[in-house]
Amino acid sequence: MTGISREDFAGAAGISADTLALMEASGSAWLHSESDAEAVSRAFENFGVVVIEEDGSMGAGVRLKFTRQDVKQINRLETEGGIVRSDDAL
């Protein structure tokens, strides 16, 4: 969905690529702790994936917060280097 490799996503989430493959294949996989689940959620957020909760009229799912082009541009900008400063504008 995001155009990144399984290994890159698993690395960002701090889980094994095999665990991620199980999640993709079966729709679920055992995560060993609440912190693993939180790490996967942070990785989703990092790569612009939004988890949609199930409600009375619609099923659960995922979608992109940004377009693929937006994500590529953000990743490019974040890896450019330069002087690191606070993002706060005065």
Biopython code that builds the backbone (N, CA, C, O; Angstrom):
import numpy as np
from Bio.PDB.StructureBuilder import StructureBuilder

atoms = [
    (1, "MET", "N", (0.818, -1.190, 0.000)),
    (1, "MET", "CA", (0.000, 0.000, 0.000)),
    (1, "MET", "C", (0.867, 1.262, 0.000)),
    (1, "MET", "O", (0.565, 2.226, -0.703)),
    (2, "THR", "N", (1.928, 1.253, 0.778)),
    (2, "THR", "CA", (2.777, 2.442, 0.885)),
    (2, "THR", "C", (3.940, 2.426, -0.087)),
    (2, "THR", "O", (4.601, 3.446, -0.281)),
    (3, "GLY", "N", (4.195, 1.288, -0.697)),
    (3, "GLY", "CA", (5.293, 1.198, -1.643)),
    (3, "GLY", "C", (6.640, 0.938, -0.991)),
    (3, "GLY", "O", (7.674, 1.084, -1.644)),
    (4, "ILE", "N", (6.654, 0.555, 0.286)),
    (4, "ILE", "CA", (7.911, 0.226, 0.949)),
    (4, "ILE", "C", (8.008, -1.288, 1.086)),
    (4, "ILE", "O", (7.004, -1.991, 0.976)),
    (5, "SER", "N", (9.200, -1.781, 1.321)),
    (5, "SER", "CA", (9.390, -3.226, 1.417)),
    (5, "SER", "C", (8.906, -3.748, 2.765)),
    (5, "SER", "O", (8.812, -3.007, 3.743)),
    (6, "ARG", "N", (8.608, -5.021, 2.790)),
    (6, "ARG", "CA", (8.211, -5.692, 4.028)),
    (6, "ARG", "C", (9.306, -5.531, 5.077)),
    (6, "ARG", "O", (9.017, -5.287, 6.249)),
    (7, "GLU", "N", (10.559, -5.669, 4.657)),
    (7, "GLU", "CA", (11.681, -5.577, 5.596)),
    (7, "GLU", "C", (11.787, -4.167, 6.189)),
    (7, "GLU", "O", (12.060, -4.013, 7.380)),
    (8, "ASP", "N", (11.573, -3.143, 5.361)),
    (8, "ASP", "CA", (11.634, -1.767, 5.853)),
    (8, "ASP", "C", (10.523, -1.491, 6.868)),
    (8, "ASP", "O", (10.761, -0.870, 7.904)),
    (9, "PHE", "N", (9.305, -1.957, 6.560)),
    (9, "PHE", "CA", (8.201, -1.737, 7.496)),
    (9, "PHE", "C", (8.432, -2.506, 8.787)),
    (9, "PHE", "O", (8.238, -1.969, 9.877)),
    (10, "ALA", "N", (8.847, -3.763, 8.668)),
    (10, "ALA", "CA", (9.097, -4.580, 9.860)),
    (10, "ALA", "C", (10.192, -3.944, 10.714)),
    (10, "ALA", "O", (10.079, -3.908, 11.939)),
    (11, "GLY", "N", (11.245, -3.445, 10.079)),
    (11, "GLY", "CA", (12.311, -2.774, 10.809)),
    (11, "GLY", "C", (11.819, -1.537, 11.536)),
    (11, "GLY", "O", (12.194, -1.298, 12.684)),
    (12, "ALA", "N", (10.974, -0.741, 10.871)),
    (12, "ALA", "CA", (10.426, 0.469, 11.495)),
    (12, "ALA", "C", (9.524, 0.116, 12.676)),
    (12, "ALA", "O", (9.453, 0.858, 13.656)),
    (13, "ALA", "N", (8.836, -1.022, 12.573)),
    (13, "ALA", "CA", (7.931, -1.448, 13.638)),
    (13, "ALA", "C", (8.652, -2.227, 14.732)),
    (13, "ALA", "O", (8.118, -2.397, 15.828)),
    (14, "GLY", "N", (9.857, -2.700, 14.441)),
    (14, "GLY", "CA", (10.585, -3.486, 15.428)),
    (14, "GLY", "C", (10.088, -4.913, 15.556)),
    (14, "GLY", "O", (10.220, -5.530, 16.613)),
    (15, "ILE", "N", (9.510, -5.443, 14.471)),
    (15, "ILE", "CA", (9.076, -6.836, 14.455)),
    (15, "ILE", "C", (9.808, -7.550, 13.323)),
    (15, "ILE", "O", (10.430, -6.912, 12.474)),
    (16, "SER", "N", (9.728, -8.871, 13.319)),
    (16, "SER", "CA", (10.406, -9.611, 12.257)),
    (16, "SER", "C", (9.597, -9.553, 10.967)),
    (16, "SER", "O", (8.376, -9.399, 10.988)),
    (17, "ALA", "N", (10.291, -9.678, 9.858)),
    (17, "ALA", "CA", (9.624, -9.711, 8.553)),
    (17, "ALA", "C", (8.711, -10.926, 8.465)),
    (17, "ALA", "O", (7.681, -10.868, 7.793)),
    (18, "ASP", "N", (9.068, -12.039, 9.135)),
    (18, "ASP", "CA", (8.221, -13.237, 9.141)),
    (18, "ASP", "C", (6.890, -12.971, 9.842)),
    (18, "ASP", "O", (5.842, -13.418, 9.376)),
    (19, "THR", "N", (6.930, -12.243, 10.965)),
    (19, "THR", "CA", (5.699, -11.892, 11.675)),
    (19, "THR", "C", (4.819, -11.018, 10.801)),
    (19, "THR", "O", (3.604, -11.205, 10.750)),
    (20, "LEU", "N", (5.428, -10.066, 10.117)),
    (20, "LEU", "CA", (4.675, -9.192, 9.219)),
    (20, "LEU", "C", (4.063, -10.000, 8.074)),
    (20, "LEU", "O", (2.924, -9.750, 7.681)),
    (21, "ALA", "N", (4.806, -10.961, 7.542)),
    (21, "ALA", "CA", (4.283, -11.807, 6.466)),
    (21, "ALA", "C", (3.067, -12.592, 6.947)),
    (21, "ALA", "O", (2.103, -12.754, 6.199)),
    (22, "LEU", "N", (3.099, -13.081, 8.189)),
    (22, "LEU", "CA", (1.943, -13.782, 8.766)),
    (22, "LEU", "C", (0.744, -12.857, 8.877)),
    (22, "LEU", "O", (-0.384, -13.250, 8.575)),
    (23, "MET", "N", (0.990, -11.629, 9.311)),
    (23, "MET", "CA", (-0.104, -10.655, 9.433)),
    (23, "MET", "C", (-0.734, -10.388, 8.070)),
    (23, "MET", "O", (-1.956, -10.292, 7.955)),
    (24, "GLU", "N", (0.091, -10.269, 7.052)),
    (24, "GLU", "CA", (-0.406, -9.993, 5.709)),
    (24, "GLU", "C", (-1.170, -11.187, 5.140)),
    (24, "GLU", "O", (-2.202, -11.014, 4.491)),
    (25, "ALA", "N", (-0.671, -12.384, 5.379)),
    (25, "ALA", "CA", (-1.269, -13.588, 4.797)),
    (25, "ALA", "C", (-2.578, -13.972, 5.474)),
    (25, "ALA", "O", (-3.535, -14.363, 4.804)),
    (26, "SER", "N", (-2.625, -13.863, 6.802)),
    (26, "SER", "CA", (-3.792, -14.363, 7.516)),
    (26, "SER", "C", (-4.674, -13.264, 8.092)),
    (26, "SER", "O", (-5.749, -13.545, 8.620)),
    (27, "GLY", "N", (-4.237, -12.039, 7.997)),
    (27, "GLY", "CA", (-5.010, -10.945, 8.564)),
    (27, "GLY", "C", (-4.731, -10.720, 10.030)),
    (27, "GLY", "O", (-5.244, -9.774, 10.628)),
    (28, "SER", "N", (-3.911, -11.594, 10.621)),
    (28, "SER", "CA", (-3.538, -11.428, 12.025)),
    (28, "SER", "C", (-2.288, -12.251, 12.314)),
    (28, "SER", "O", (-1.951, -13.182, 11.582)),
    (29, "ALA", "N", (-1.623, -11.892, 13.377)),
    (29, "ALA", "CA", (-0.460, -12.648, 13.856)),
    (29, "ALA", "C", (-0.277, -12.288, 15.313)),
    (29, "ALA", "O", (-0.664, -11.202, 15.745)),
    (30, "TRP", "N", (0.309, -13.192, 16.068)),
    (30, "TRP", "CA", (0.530, -12.975, 17.489)),
    (30, "TRP", "C", (1.662, -11.972, 17.679)),
    (30, "TRP", "O", (2.790, -12.199, 17.240)),
    (31, "LEU", "N", (1.347, -10.862, 18.338)),
    (31, "LEU", "CA", (2.376, -9.916, 18.738)),
    (31, "LEU", "C", (2.641, -10.171, 20.209)),
    (31, "LEU", "O", (1.705, -10.348, 20.988)),
    (32, "HIS", "N", (3.896, -10.190, 20.590)),
    (32, "HIS", "CA", (4.283, -10.661, 21.908)),
    (32, "HIS", "C", (3.956, -9.718, 23.055)),
    (32, "HIS", "O", (3.956, -10.130, 24.215)),
    (33, "SER", "N", (3.682, -8.474, 22.749)),
    (33, "SER", "CA", (3.393, -7.539, 23.836)),
    (33, "SER", "C", (2.583, -6.363, 23.318)),
    (33, "SER", "O", (2.465, -6.148, 22.111)),
    (34, "GLU", "N", (2.031, -5.612, 24.250)),
    (34, "GLU", "CA", (1.314, -4.391, 23.899)),
    (34, "GLU", "C", (2.263, -3.400, 23.213)),
    (34, "GLU", "O", (1.859, -2.658, 22.318)),
    (35, "SER", "N", (3.523, -3.399, 23.643)),
    (35, "SER", "CA", (4.484, -2.478, 23.025)),
    (35, "SER", "C", (4.741, -2.843, 21.565)),
    (35, "SER", "O", (4.986, -1.952, 20.751)),
    (36, "ASP", "N", (4.691, -4.143, 21.209)),
    (36, "ASP", "CA", (4.812, -4.539, 19.799)),
    (36, "ASP", "C", (3.635, -3.996, 18.993)),
    (36, "ASP", "O", (3.823, -3.492, 17.886)),
    (37, "ALA", "N", (2.427, -4.095, 19.540)),
    (37, "ALA", "CA", (1.236, -3.583, 18.855)),
    (37, "ALA", "C", (1.340, -2.069, 18.682)),
    (37, "ALA", "O", (0.991, -1.539, 17.627)),
    (38, "GLU", "N", (1.814, -1.378, 19.706)),
    (38, "GLU", "CA", (1.986, 0.070, 19.618)),
    (38, "GLU", "C", (3.050, 0.435, 18.588)),
    (38, "GLU", "O", (2.918, 1.435, 17.882)),
    (39, "ALA", "N", (4.109, -0.378, 18.500)),
    (39, "ALA", "CA", (5.171, -0.127, 17.522)),
    (39, "ALA", "C", (4.636, -0.274, 16.099)),
    (39, "ALA", "O", (4.991, 0.513, 15.221)),
    (40, "VAL", "N", (3.792, -1.268, 15.866)),
    (40, "VAL", "CA", (3.185, -1.442, 14.538)),
    (40, "VAL", "C", (2.296, -0.242, 14.224)),
    (40, "VAL", "O", (2.305, 0.263, 13.101)),
    (41, "SER", "N", (1.530, 0.214, 15.210)),
    (41, "SER", "CA", (0.671, 1.394, 15.007)),
    (41, "SER", "C", (1.500, 2.629, 14.667)),
    (41, "SER", "O", (1.131, 3.404, 13.784)),
    (42, "ARG", "N", (2.624, 2.814, 15.371)),
    (42, "ARG", "CA", (3.505, 3.956, 15.076)),
    (42, "ARG", "C", (4.101, 3.840, 13.680)),
    (42, "ARG", "O", (4.221, 4.839, 12.971)),
    (43, "ALA", "N", (4.475, 2.624, 13.280)),
    (43, "ALA", "CA", (5.025, 2.430, 11.932)),
    (43, "ALA", "C", (3.960, 2.734, 10.885)),
    (43, "ALA", "O", (4.257, 3.361, 9.868)),
    (44, "PHE", "N", (2.713, 2.297, 11.121)),
    (44, "PHE", "CA", (1.623, 2.651, 10.207)),
    (44, "PHE", "C", (1.538, 4.166, 10.079)),
    (44, "PHE", "O", (1.488, 4.705, 8.973)),
    (45, "GLU", "N", (1.522, 4.839, 11.209)),
    (45, "GLU", "CA", (1.412, 6.297, 11.208)),
    (45, "GLU", "C", (2.601, 6.940, 10.490)),
    (45, "GLU", "O", (2.439, 7.886, 9.720)),
    (46, "ASN", "N", (3.792, 6.412, 10.755)),
    (46, "ASN", "CA", (5.007, 6.936, 10.133)),
    (46, "ASN", "C", (4.939, 6.870, 8.606)),
    (46, "ASN", "O", (5.416, 7.772, 7.918)),
    (47, "PHE", "N", (4.346, 5.804, 8.086)),
    (47, "PHE", "CA", (4.270, 5.619, 6.637)),
    (47, "PHE", "C", (2.947, 6.106, 6.056)),
    (47, "PHE", "O", (2.646, 5.840, 4.893)),
    (48, "GLY", "N", (2.143, 6.827, 6.867)),
    (48, "GLY", "CA", (0.924, 7.447, 6.359)),
    (48, "GLY", "C", (-0.265, 6.522, 6.205)),
    (48, "GLY", "O", (-1.151, 6.792, 5.394)),
    (49, "VAL", "N", (-0.306, 5.422, 6.974)),
    (49, "VAL", "CA", (-1.429, 4.486, 6.913)),
    (49, "VAL", "C", (-2.381, 4.792, 8.066)),
    (49, "VAL", "O", (-1.958, 4.916, 9.216)),
    (50, "VAL", "N", (-3.659, 4.913, 7.753)),
    (50, "VAL", "CA", (-4.686, 5.174, 8.745)),
    (50, "VAL", "C", (-5.520, 3.905, 8.917)),
    (50, "VAL", "O", (-6.020, 3.348, 7.940)),
    (51, "VAL", "N", (-5.667, 3.452, 10.166)),
    (51, "VAL", "CA", (-6.499, 2.285, 10.468)),
    (51, "VAL", "C", (-7.911, 2.778, 10.728)),
    (51, "VAL", "O", (-8.121, 3.667, 11.553)),
    (52, "ILE", "N", (-8.874, 2.206, 10.029)),
    (52, "ILE", "CA", (-10.275, 2.591, 10.163)),
    (52, "ILE", "C", (-10.980, 1.526, 11.003)),
    (52, "ILE", "O", (-11.013, 0.350, 10.641)),
    (53, "GLU", "N", (-11.532, 1.956, 12.114)),
    (53, "GLU", "CA", (-12.234, 1.037, 13.013)),
    (53, "GLU", "C", (-13.579, 0.614, 12.411)),
    (53, "GLU", "O", (-14.194, 1.365, 11.653)),
    (54, "GLU", "N", (-14.020, -0.578, 12.754)),
    (54, "GLU", "CA", (-15.320, -1.067, 12.334)),
    (54, "GLU", "C", (-16.396, -0.304, 13.104)),
    (54, "GLU", "O", (-16.247, -0.017, 14.292)),
    (55, "ASP", "N", (-17.480, 0.017, 12.402)),
    (55, "ASP", "CA", (-18.615, 0.615, 13.098)),
    (55, "ASP", "C", (-19.881, -0.126, 12.670)),
    (55, "ASP", "O", (-19.795, -1.151, 11.994)),
    (56, "GLY", "N", (-21.037, 0.373, 13.048)),
    (56, "GLY", "CA", (-22.284, -0.328, 12.761)),
    (56, "GLY", "C", (-22.604, -0.493, 11.291)),
    (56, "GLY", "O", (-23.308, -1.432, 10.917)),
    (57, "SER", "N", (-22.100, 0.405, 10.442)),
    (57, "SER", "CA", (-22.467, 0.349, 9.027)),
    (57, "SER", "C", (-21.322, -0.024, 8.092)),
    (57, "SER", "O", (-21.559, -0.360, 6.932)),
    (58, "MET", "N", (-20.083, 0.030, 8.583)),
    (58, "MET", "CA", (-18.927, -0.232, 7.728)),
    (58, "MET", "C", (-17.954, -1.161, 8.437)),
    (58, "MET", "O", (-17.869, -1.165, 9.665)),
    (59, "GLY", "N", (-17.227, -1.942, 7.661)),
    (59, "GLY", "CA", (-16.207, -2.818, 8.213)),
    (59, "GLY", "C", (-14.903, -2.070, 8.455)),
    (59, "GLY", "O", (-14.724, -0.938, 8.005)),
    (60, "ALA", "N", (-14.001, -2.724, 9.172)),
    (60, "ALA", "CA", (-12.684, -2.154, 9.459)),
    (60, "ALA", "C", (-11.841, -2.172, 8.192)),
    (60, "ALA", "O", (-12.118, -2.929, 7.261)),
    (61, "GLY", "N", (-10.811, -1.334, 8.164)),
    (61, "GLY", "CA", (-9.929, -1.304, 7.006)),
    (61, "GLY", "C", (-8.774, -0.357, 7.221)),
    (61, "GLY", "O", (-8.553, 0.131, 8.329)),
    (62, "VAL", "N", (-8.044, -0.101, 6.165)),
    (62, "VAL", "CA", (-6.929, 0.841, 6.192)),
    (62, "VAL", "C", (-6.995, 1.704, 4.943)),
    (62, "VAL", "O", (-7.567, 1.307, 3.928)),
    (63, "ARG", "N", (-6.413, 2.866, 5.029)),
    (63, "ARG", "CA", (-6.284, 3.734, 3.867)),
    (63, "ARG", "C", (-5.040, 4.580, 4.046)),
    (63, "ARG", "O", (-4.473, 4.628, 5.137)),
    (64, "LEU", "N", (-4.616, 5.238, 3.001)),
    (64, "LEU", "CA", (-3.459, 6.110, 3.078)),
    (64, "LEU", "C", (-3.884, 7.507, 3.512)),
    (64, "LEU", "O", (-4.858, 8.064, 3.007)),
    (65, "LYS", "N", (-3.132, 8.056, 4.459)),
    (65, "LYS", "CA", (-3.349, 9.429, 4.882)),
    (65, "LYS", "C", (-2.863, 10.379, 3.795)),
    (65, "LYS", "O", (-3.433, 11.448, 3.579)),
    (66, "PHE", "N", (-1.805, 9.968, 3.123)),
    (66, "PHE", "CA", (-1.210, 10.752, 2.048)),
    (66, "PHE", "C", (-1.206, 9.919, 0.783)),
    (66, "PHE", "O", (-1.322, 8.695, 0.845)),
    (67, "THR", "N", (-1.076, 10.561, -0.354)),
    (67, "THR", "CA", (-0.900, 9.812, -1.592)),
    (67, "THR", "C", (0.508, 9.219, -1.610)),
    (67, "THR", "O", (1.367, 9.658, -0.844)),
    (68, "ARG", "N", (0.755, 8.252, -2.453)),
    (68, "ARG", "CA", (2.094, 7.658, -2.568)),
    (68, "ARG", "C", (3.139, 8.718, -2.903)),
    (68, "ARG", "O", (4.253, 8.693, -2.379)),
    (69, "GLN", "N", (2.769, 9.643, -3.777)),
    (69, "GLN", "CA", (3.693, 10.706, -4.156)),
    (69, "GLN", "C", (4.026, 11.581, -2.949)),
    (69, "GLN", "O", (5.175, 11.986, -2.778)),
    (70, "ASP", "N", (3.026, 11.875, -2.108)),
    (70, "ASP", "CA", (3.272, 12.658, -0.890)),
    (70, "ASP", "C", (4.264, 11.947, 0.020)),
    (70, "ASP", "O", (5.185, 12.570, 0.547)),
    (71, "VAL", "N", (4.076, 10.644, 0.204)),
    (71, "VAL", "CA", (4.950, 9.866, 1.084)),
    (71, "VAL", "C", (6.377, 9.867, 0.545)),
    (71, "VAL", "O", (7.327, 10.031, 1.310)),
    (72, "LYS", "N", (6.536, 9.684, -0.763)),
    (72, "LYS", "CA", (7.876, 9.706, -1.358)),
    (72, "LYS", "C", (8.537, 11.065, -1.151)),
    (72, "LYS", "O", (9.725, 11.142, -0.839)),
    (73, "GLN", "N", (7.768, 12.131, -1.324)),
    (73, "GLN", "CA", (8.302, 13.477, -1.152)),
    (73, "GLN", "C", (8.695, 13.725, 0.303)),
    (73, "GLN", "O", (9.755, 14.293, 0.566)),
    (74, "ILE", "N", (7.862, 13.310, 1.241)),
    (74, "ILE", "CA", (8.170, 13.471, 2.665)),
    (74, "ILE", "C", (9.442, 12.706, 3.006)),
    (74, "ILE", "O", (10.328, 13.241, 3.671)),
    (75, "ASN", "N", (9.538, 11.451, 2.553)),
    (75, "ASN", "CA", (10.740, 10.653, 2.824)),
    (75, "ASN", "C", (11.978, 11.299, 2.220)),
    (75, "ASN", "O", (13.037, 11.308, 2.849)),
    (76, "ARG", "N", (11.862, 11.835, 1.019)),
    (76, "ARG", "CA", (12.994, 12.499, 0.376)),
    (76, "ARG", "C", (13.425, 13.710, 1.189)),
    (76, "ARG", "O", (14.617, 13.909, 1.424)),
    (77, "LEU", "N", (12.474, 14.512, 1.614)),
    (77, "LEU", "CA", (12.799, 15.708, 2.379)),
    (77, "LEU", "C", (13.418, 15.376, 3.734)),
    (77, "LEU", "O", (14.314, 16.079, 4.201)),
    (78, "GLU", "N", (12.937, 14.299, 4.368)),
    (78, "GLU", "CA", (13.454, 13.927, 5.682)),
    (78, "GLU", "C", (14.875, 13.386, 5.621)),
    (78, "GLU", "O", (15.573, 13.382, 6.635)),
    (79, "THR", "N", (15.314, 12.935, 4.465)),
    (79, "THR", "CA", (16.657, 12.365, 4.362)),
    (79, "THR", "C", (17.648, 13.313, 3.688)),
    (79, "THR", "O", (18.780, 12.920, 3.405)),
    (80, "GLU", "N", (17.243, 14.543, 3.430)),
    (80, "GLU", "CA", (18.125, 15.491, 2.743)),
    (80, "GLU", "C", (19.289, 15.974, 3.593)),
    (80, "GLU", "O", (20.340, 16.316, 3.050)),
    (81, "GLY", "N", (19.136, 16.011, 4.879)),
    (81, "GLY", "CA", (20.206, 16.515, 5.736)),
    (81, "GLY", "C", (20.065, 18.000, 5.959)),
    (81, "GLY", "O", (18.993, 18.574, 5.766)),
    (82, "GLY", "N", (21.131, 18.601, 6.359)),
    (82, "GLY", "CA", (21.095, 20.032, 6.644)),
    (82, "GLY", "C", (21.061, 20.273, 8.143)),
    (82, "GLY", "O", (21.194, 19.344, 8.940)),
    (83, "ILE", "N", (20.882, 21.517, 8.509)),
    (83, "ILE", "CA", (20.880, 21.902, 9.916)),
    (83, "ILE", "C", (19.584, 21.447, 10.566)),
    (83, "ILE", "O", (18.496, 21.689, 10.044)),
    (84, "VAL", "N", (19.709, 20.794, 11.698)),
    (84, "VAL", "CA", (18.536, 20.325, 12.432)),
    (84, "VAL", "C", (18.104, 21.422, 13.378)),
    (84, "VAL", "O", (18.898, 21.923, 14.174)),
    (85, "ARG", "N", (16.848, 21.788, 13.285)),
    (85, "ARG", "CA", (16.283, 22.826, 14.139)),
    (85, "ARG", "C", (14.885, 22.413, 14.567)),
    (85, "ARG", "O", (14.304, 21.473, 14.026)),
    (86, "SER", "N", (14.368, 23.118, 15.529)),
    (86, "SER", "CA", (13.013, 22.906, 15.974)),
    (86, "SER", "C", (12.051, 23.256, 14.840)),
    (86, "SER", "O", (12.313, 24.167, 14.054)),
    (87, "ASP", "N", (10.933, 22.523, 14.760)),
    (87, "ASP", "CA", (9.919, 22.817, 13.753)),
    (87, "ASP", "C", (8.988, 23.941, 14.192)),
    (87, "ASP", "O", (8.113, 24.348, 13.429)),
    (88, "ASP", "N", (9.164, 24.448, 15.415)),
    (88, "ASP", "CA", (8.290, 25.497, 15.930)),
    (88, "ASP", "C", (8.572, 26.814, 15.245)),
    (88, "ASP", "O", (9.719, 27.258, 15.183)),
    (89, "ALA", "N", (7.538, 27.434, 14.734)),
    (89, "ALA", "CA", (7.675, 28.762, 14.128)),
    (89, "ALA", "C", (7.326, 29.808, 15.180)),
    (89, "ALA", "O", (6.384, 29.641, 15.955)),
    (90, "LEU", "N", (8.085, 30.867, 15.193)),
    (90, "LEU", "CA", (7.811, 31.921, 16.156)),
    (90, "LEU", "C", (7.036, 33.038, 15.541)),
    (90, "LEU", "O", (6.718, 34.015, 16.219)),
]
sb = StructureBuilder()
sb.init_structure("model")
sb.init_model(0)
sb.init_chain("A")
sb.init_seg("    ")
for serial, (resi, resn, name, xyz) in enumerate(atoms, 1):
    if name == "N":
        sb.init_residue(resn, " ", resi, " ")
    sb.init_atom(name, np.array(xyz, "f"), 0.0, 1.0, " ", f" {name:<3s}", serial, name[0])
structure = sb.get_structure()
